[in-house]
Amino acid sequence: MKYVYIPKGVCSRQFTFEIEDGKITSLEVIGGCNGNLKGISSIVKGMDIDKVIEAFDGISCGPKPTSCPDQIAQALKAYKEER
């Protein structure tokens, strides 16, 4: 299932997930730190969404109270709530 999320408070402008059976099959990020987000997208591929939420929830970026990984966790929480 395709799921699109617009992150808040970070440089990234959009996350597009493909999720099947509770696992991320792909993650495409528009905007943000290209190399870092390509790495994160590669790491989360095949992971259970609950494990990603547990690992990324609450991570900050410098003085910001959130980060792209935290916003990925927020996106996955929203996905779960909508299902």
Secondary structure, 3 states (H helix, E strand, C coil): CEEEECCCCCCEEEEEEEEECCEEEEEEEEECCHHHHHHHHHHHCCCEHHHHHHHHCCCCECCECCCHHHHHHHHHHHHHHHC
